[in-house]
Amino acid sequence: MSVKDLKGINSKIIQGGLNRTQFREQSESIFLTSGFMYDSAEQAEAIFKGDEKGFQYTRYANPTIDTFEKRFALIDGSESCFATSSGMAAVFASLMCQLQAGDHVVSATALFGSCREIIKNIIIKYGIEVSFVDGKNINNWKKEIKSNTKIFFFETPSNPCLELIDIKAVCDLAKENNIKVIVDNVFASPVLQKPSMFGADIIVYSGTKHIDGQGRTMGGAILCSEQFREEILKPFLRHTGPCISPFNAWVLSKGLETIELRVIEQSKTTEKVVDFLSKHNKIQSINYPFIKSHPQYELAKKQQKMGGNVLSCYIKGNKKEAFNFLNNLKMINICNNLGDTKSLVIHPSTTTHRLLTDEERINQNIRDNLIRLSVGLENFEDIKNDLDQALIAI
């Protein structure tokens, strides 16, 4: 039975992309090699020319990396995948592989700090024009379109306030104007949201989050069409070199085998945590897509399978009270990662989004009393009890 014949996504992930050696190993092999040998000079020439299939150099491709890429494409629902050294390498490469001086990018304002830094302060050094919009309103995207607009970029849900963007509406508008859409799908993960189903051209991920999900390694991925990968993305990545190591690709590939089980279980627990916090007298309000008070609740239900394992909330008080809450936690760790088996919490305005100006933070509702919580796989009662005692101690 081939992978194509399998019905379940877990079956496809676990059995997909296998490249067993003659030793018939159970767990996929790690090909820790920089280069590959050729039987003859003629074969080397043929492989470099593309007349014969074969691996040349790990910066170009590697059997272990190939397994991860094929598995990830299966779960994401995209035609093809290219692995990178980190999520930020994926974001930068997805932009720069198709931009040149004089082009224009429209981006949603609500972004992860490093993504905003790339778009606001780095790509403009290459003569690229940038416009930021409130991405929630489709008319804002429409107003910014110019004859040189090449890319729409956004994340949904956004980090850290979980604002949503209507993926289909933005993609439909982009296609009418020959614009490529890049979606950062880190918060939802490919388990809960598949932007390609709504028309997205390119989807970027940080493998460090739900894909690994256990705080072990760095990595990233760009999902796209086979044509885009071969004609535009691959030449850029091959020569600029942000390749993932075979070992990291192996770790991420093994992480994919349990990603659906982990993310769904974490999301179930998060719904309970949201319900608990929404009734707590020390909480001012909560940002979470699947809570009915979220202004885009109906859009969330349309785009996402579940609400995810990340929420943010405003502690009653200010920075002092937020810090007191964080410092009084006993089980939940202060850490800027997310999508981990361990529950993790962070204060965005002083960490992940500290490079934003005061005005930018206010505009994105990133206030000093905001905390972001990534719910792990611990038992709900233990998570609840830790949150409760830390809130009471403020």
N, C-alpha and C positions, 0 to 999 in steps of 0.2 A: 504494500500500500504506500503510495507516495504522499508527501506532505499536502499536496493539493487536494487529496481525497479526504483529509481529516476535516471534521466539522467544527470541533471546539477550538477556541483560541489558545487555551492552555496546551492542548495537544500540539498545535502548530508551533508554538513557541519552544516547547521542550524538544520536539523532534526536528524542528526546522534548522536549516543551515549546517547540518552535520557534515563533517569532512574527516572521517576516521582514517587513520593510517593503517598500514598492514598489521599493526599490533592489536587491532580491534579493541581499543581502550573504551571503557565505559564513559568516563568524563572526557570532554573535549580536550585535545592536546593544546599545549601552549607552544607556539613556534617562536621562541626567543632567539631570533636571528635578524641581523641587519640586512643580509643579502642572500641570494640564491644562486645555485650552480647551474651550468648549462652543459649539455652533452657535447656540444660543438660550437664553434664560432658561428656557424650557419644558424644554429638554433637561437643563439643569443641575438643575432641580427633579426631573425624572424619575430622573436618575442618583443624586442624593442620597437619594431615597425608595426606591431599589432597583427601580423599575419598568423601568428600562433599564440594561443592563450598560455599564460604562464606568469609566475611572480618574478619580479625583477629586484625590488628593493622595498624594505618595509615602510619607507617614507611614501611609497606609491601604493602598496597593498601588501597584505600578509594573510595567510590562511586563517589565523585566529581572529583577526580583525574582520575578515570576510564573513565568518560565522556570526559574529555579533551584528554586523550590518544587515545580513539577510534575516536574522531573527527579529531585529527591531522593525524592519520594514513590514514584516508579517503582522506584528501587533499594532503598529501605527496605521496600517491600511494604505500606506504610500507605496509607490512603485519601487523606490530605491532609497538607500541610506548611505551616508558617508560619515564615518566616525572621526572625531577630532579630539585634541588633547584636553579640551575643557568646554564647558557650555559657552563661555565668552568667546573662545576661538570659533565656535560654531556660529555665534551671532555675527562676529566681525567678518568671517569668511562669506557668510550668506549674503551680506551686503556688498562687500568689496569685489566679489567675483563678477558682479554684473554692473558696477557703477564706474563712471569716469568723470573727469572734471566737466562741470557744466550741467550735470544731472541734478534732479531734485527728488528728495525723499520727504514723505509726509509720515509723521509718527504720532502715535497717541502720547499724551503727556504723562500718563500714569505708567511708569516703568520702574523696573529694578534699577538701583543706583548705577551699576556698571553699564547696563544697557543704555541708560540715558547719557552717561559720560561718553560712550562711543559715538552716539548720534549727535549730541550737542557740541562736543569739543574735539573729537578726533577726526571723524570723516570730513568735517568742513575744511580741515587742513589740506585735503586733496582737491579742493575746489568744488565740493559738492554742496548744494543748497539744501537747507532743512527747514521744514515747518512743523510746529507742534500743534496738535488739536486736542480738544476734549473728545475722545473717541466714542463716547456714548451716543452722540448725535450724528447720524449719517450725513446730515447737511454740512457739518463741519468738514468732513472729508471732501465732499463735493466742491466746497468753496475754495479749497486749497489746490485743486488740480490745475496744473499748468501744462504747456506743450512739452516741457522737459521732465515731467514727473515720471519716475521709473518704478518707485517702490512705495507701498504702504507697509508700515511696520507697527505691530502692537502685540501686547500680551493680554490674555484673558483667561481666567481672572487675573487682575493686576496685583502686583506686590507693592505694599502690604495690605491695601484696603479692599481688595477683591472686587474692584469695579469690573463690569463685563462690557464686552463689545460684541455687537451682532456680527458674527463671522460671515454669514451668508450675505448680509446686506452690503458689507464692505467689499467682499469678494465679487459680488455682482457688479458693483460700481467700478471696481478695478478692471474687470474684464471688458466692460464697455469702453474703457479708455486705454487699453493695452498696458496696464500697470500690473506688476508682480506683487503678490501679497505674501509677506513673511509673518508667521504667527509664532510667538514664544509660548509654548504650551506647557511650561514647567509646572505651574501650580496644579493643573488638572491631571496631568500625566496622560499618556496615550490610553490608559485604561478607562478613564472617565470622559474623555473628549477627543474626537478625531477631526481636527480642522480640515483635513483633505476632503472629508465628506461634505463640507460646506463650501468647497471651492478654493481653499488656500493652496497656493503654489509651493510654498516652502514652509516647513515646520522645524523649529529649532528646540533642542533640549539640552539641559545639563544632566549628564549621566550620574553626577554626584548625588542627585536627589533620589527620586523614587526608583530609578533604574537600578542603581546599586542598593540604595535604601538602607545601608548598614554602616555608613561613614568610613568606608575603607579606601576609596580611590577617586581620582579625578577622571573626567571624560565628558565628551559632548557628542551630539549627533545632529546632522542635517538631513531631513527627509524631503524628498522631492521626486519629480518624474525621472525616468531613466535617461531621457534626452537631456534634461537640464544637468543631471549629474555628469554625464559623459562629455558634453560639449562646452559647458560653462564652468561648473564647479570643480571637476577633477583637475583640469589644467591649472587652475588657480591654487588649489591645495597641494598638488604635487610639487609645485615650484616654490611656494611660500613656506611649506613644511610644518604646519600645526598638526602633525599626525599623532594619533593615540599610540601608546605603547602596547605591544601584544599582551602583556600581563594585565594591564588595565582593561583591555578589551575582553579578556577572558573573565575577569571578575564581573564586568557588566553583563556579559553574556549569561553567566550563572545567575546573576541577579534577576534577569528577565524571566527566568523559569518560575519565580514566585511573585512577580510584580502584581499580577491581578489579584492573587489571594491576599497579599499585604495591603494593597491600596483599598480594596473593598472593605476589609476588616477595619482598617484605620478610619475609613469614612463612616462606618457604622458607629464606631466609638465617638467620633467627632460630633455626630448629630446629638448624642447624649450629652457631651460636654457643652455644646451650644445651648441645649435646653437648660442645663444646670446654671450656666453663667447668665443666661438671659433673665433668670429669676433672682440673681444674687444682688443684695443691696449695695455692694461695693462696685458694681459694674454699671457704667453709664449707658453704653450701647455696644452692639456686636456687629461686625462685618462678616457675613457668611452667605454664599449664594443661595443655599437651600433653606434659609429662614424666611418666613413670609414677610417680614418687615424689610427685607432687602428690596430696594426700589426696582431691581431687575430680576426679581424672582421668576417670573414667567419665562424670560429669556434663558435663565439658568436651567430651568426644567427642559427647555427645548434643545439646548446645546450639550448639556452634561448629563451623564448617567447618574451621578451622585454629586454631593456638594464638595467632596474632597476632604483631605485631612488637615487643611490649614485654615485657621480663622484669625481674625484680629479683633481686639476689643479695647474700649476706652475705660481705663480705671477712673473712678471718681477721684478727682484731685488733679495733680500735675506731675511733673518729672519726679519730685521727691516721693510721692505715693507710688508711682510706677516702679521706681528703683527699689523701694521698700518691699513691694510685692515680689519682684524678681529675686531679691536677696533673701527672702524668707522661704522660698521654695526649697524643699528638701530632696525630692526625687527628680523632678523635672529640671533639666540642665539648661543654663544660659548658653546658647550657641546660635550662630547665624545660619546654620544649615537647616534644611527642611526635608520632609519626605523620608525620614529615618525611622527605624524600628523603635528608637528611643524618642520620647517626647522632648521637644526642644522649644525654647522660648527666647525672644530677643526684643530689644527696644529699638525700633527702626530709626527714629530720628537722630540717635547718637551713634548708629552703627551702619547698617546697610544703606541708609539714605542720608547720611551725614553730609555728603558733598552738595546736596541740594541747598539752594539759598533759602532763607527763612520764608520768603514769599512763595517759592516753589513748594515747600513743604506744606504751607497753609493751604495753597490751592489744591493740593492732593489730599488734604485732610490728614496729613501725617503730623499729629500733634504730640506734645511731650508726654501725654498720658496714654498714648497708644502702645500696646504690646502685640506682638505676633506670636501665635502658638501653633506649632506643628505637632499634631497628636500622633503618638507612636502606637506600639502594639501592647503596651502594658494594660492591665485590667482597668476597666473604667472606674471602679470604686477607688482604686489607688490614685488614679489621675485626679478624680474629683476631690478626694480627701486632701491631696497635696495643694490643689488650687484653693480649696476652701480655707485651710489653715493659713496659707500665705495671704489671702485676702483679709481674713479676720485680723491678722497681725499688722496690717497697715496702720 
